[in-house]
């Protein structure tokens, strides 16, 4: 099921309906949602604001985020506040 969703999401990115960006934590590993309240709150805001939003940890210090253009623009502000930078 997850593979089918990922293929669908990839197709929507390919045609430009969704956007995908990668962010990294230059200081080391990504925060843990369960332990860092501000990180969890930022991800929850995005999940609420952009119905197409998805964040996936691809490496210990790298996060791939997919969503609408407006959602990614909002995420970029929050990511900067969290110390993450766009790759």
C-alpha positions in Angstrom: 0.0 0.0 0.0 2.8 2.4 0.9 4.6 1.7 -2.4 1.4 2.5 -4.3 1.0 5.8 -2.5 4.7 6.7 -3.0 4.3 6.0 -6.8 1.2 8.2 -6.9 3.0 11.0 -5.0 6.1 10.7 -7.2 3.8 11.1 -10.3 2.2 14.2 -8.8 5.6 15.7 -8.2 6.7 14.8 -11.7 3.8 16.7 -13.3 4.3 19.7 -10.9 1.1 19.3 -8.8 3.2 18.7 -5.7 6.7 19.9 -4.9 9.5 18.0 -3.0 12.5 19.4 -1.2 15.1 18.0 1.0 16.3 19.6 4.2 19.2 18.7 6.4 20.3 19.4 9.9 23.9 20.6 9.6 24.4 20.1 13.3 23.8 16.4 13.2 20.8 14.1 13.4 17.3 15.3 12.9 15.3 15.9 16.1 12.9 13.3 17.4 9.3 14.3 17.3 8.6 12.7 20.6 11.4 14.6 22.3 11.5 18.0 20.7 8.3 19.9 21.1 9.1 22.7 18.6 9.9 20.1 15.9 6.7 18.1 16.6 4.6 21.3 16.6 6.1 22.5 13.3 5.3 19.1 11.6 1.8 19.1 13.1 1.1 22.6 11.7 2.2 21.5 8.3 0.1 18.3 8.5 -2.9 20.5 9.4 -2.3 23.3 6.8 -1.4 21.3 3.7 -3.5 18.2 3.1 -0.9 16.9 0.6 2.0 17.3 3.2 4.3 14.5 3.9 7.7 14.4 5.6 10.0 11.4 5.4 13.3 10.9 7.2 15.7 9.7 4.4 18.9 9.8 6.4 19.7 10.5 10.1 20.2 14.2 9.2 18.0 14.5 6.1 14.2 15.1 5.7 12.4 14.9 2.4 9.2 17.0 2.4 6.4 16.8 -0.2 3.5 19.2 -0.4 1.8 21.9 -2.3 3.9 25.0 -3.2 2.3 27.1 -0.5 2.9 24.4 2.1 6.5 24.1 1.2 6.9 27.9 1.3 5.5 27.8 4.9 7.7 24.9 5.8 10.8 26.7 4.7 10.2 29.4 7.3 9.6 26.8 10.0 12.6 24.7 9.0 14.9 27.7 9.2 13.6 28.4 12.8 14.4 24.8 13.6 18.0 25.0 12.3 17.3 23.0 9.2 18.5 24.1 5.8 17.4 23.2 2.3 19.8 20.9 0.4 
